[in-house]
Structure formats: C-alpha cells, structure tokens
C-alpha cells in the first residue's frame, strides 16, 4: 500500500538542481546563481541537500561558490546529470512509502505541456532514484504514461489531496493526459499516492506558466488545516479565481468527513517585469525539518505573510527568502525543490 507523506513529516533531504540554463532568467542569471547559493545554505542548516549539477565543471564552480558562502559541504551531495531546467518539483521523482520501504515514482514530465525542450529532464527520476538506491516505478494508467507534476498536488499524509481543475482538466491543455476525467485522476491518486479524497480547486494565479499549480494557491500546513491565498483588491485579475477557490475550500471535506480549517494568506502586489505579470505567491513556501522557508517580494504584505505562516507552524523557524529575482523564472522555493521523505 503506497502513501505519499505530507511535507512536514520527517525528511532525509531536499532535492535541488543548480541553475545552468540562463534562458529561464534572461538578464538575471548572475544574480540567480548567488540567490540559489543562499537557498542551498538555508536548507543545509536543517537537512541534507541532494544537488543536481549539469557536469563536473559546474560541480567544481558550485563547490567554490558554496565554500565562499560558508556552506557546510558535508551536507551537500552532488548528482551529476544534465537537465533542461532546474524545477525539481515537477521533473524530479515523487518519493512515496510503499509498505516499509521507499519508492520513487516517475510521472513522465513533458515540459508542462508547453515547452519542447524537456528530454534531458525526463532522465532526472531515474538518476535520483539510483542515487538514493530506491526502486523507480513508471506511472501508467490504462496503458498510457501519466503526466503529473509535483507542483500540481499537495497532500496531508492522511488521504486527502489538493489539486486544480485548470492544471489537470482545462480542455486547451489536455495534452498532459488527453481525455482523463476527475475519476481517472482520482484512481491514479489512489493507486500510487494512497489518496482516498481529492479537493478540486478551480483556476490558478495570473502569470503561472504551469496552468494553475496548486503550490501557488493553497497548501496543507497540518493534517486538517489548509492555508490559501486570497486577493482583496476587486480590481486584481486574481480576485475572482481566488475568491472562488476560497469558497470551494469552505465547502470541502477531508478524508474523515470533517471540514478543514481554512487560513487565509495575502497576495503580494502584482509584480510586472518587461511585459509579463509574474506569479508571485507566498503559498510557494518550502517546509523543512524544523523550518519553513517563505518567498518574500519586497512587499508590505511580506511581514503579514511570515506571521501567518509562523502561526501555522509553531516550533519551526520561519525564514523569509528574497524571491524577486527568482520569480522572473515563473517560480520560487517550492517549485525549485522536492522533499525526500526519510
């Protein structure tokens, strides 16, 4: 029987991939490298980092940068593998418990059904599974490979999963899994993740390159509490969708039939760079052992978001990570990482 542990359960480490594709952050790549070093440093203060690097040359350079930043190198384990991008939440494997052992799941990343250059990323699950010495299972359903990114789902570890209709069911982006219905997805969730109850939200935030990933919308913070972003400015392009999602959560039930506690989280003011509205969200936080890293955006709501999240995680350090450069790549801390359960 498989079970996808909640993110706040004990972790053996965090999977990251050092950015090497400057096209993901055009004009900001040099800043991104050092922002990523700081990200690694913060994670390594609490647990091990499994760091994918494109080649041995980059490994040497990254080691030099980490040394300059006084990162404890014995906490960083390098995996040499060339990738197209660095978004481990989506191209990396999902590690589940299968009985008393761990199992890696390959959900067949396809570049968010949007980009054509993802063939190198498809090799990440096998490479990571080999490094961790856990078996890898290719996820199929009705004799078809299943495409499902880690950022599209969040779980409470007890049987309930959060996801969005925009990401998995929108007719114009059905190239993920053409023809799949809610019932099909829920059958997949049950078999491979141990899910008995799915809460479906509607649309994601404006600018989300992934078509409504849940980790920019709402997250479980414990087995019966969901934190969700809301927009109070009626003129905001996010107002209608986020109010709809909030209403859905208020009418939702958990696997035990009880209503979840719903905590609201503000949105930062809209961030526009060049001609693009970027998907900045405080919901893209990363839960570590004894810590939560929260993206911040030089915004007046940063403090409010940090305080709300701190109230949700008593006993854990809450650390803000400047993400105004990272978000130019259309994602921040949670998108870039994948937890490895112990």
Order of alpha helices (4+ residues) and beta strands (2+ residues): beta-beta-alpha-beta-alpha-beta-alpha-beta-beta-alpha-beta-beta-beta-beta-beta-alpha-alpha-beta-beta-beta-alpha-beta-beta-beta-beta-beta-alpha-beta-alpha-beta
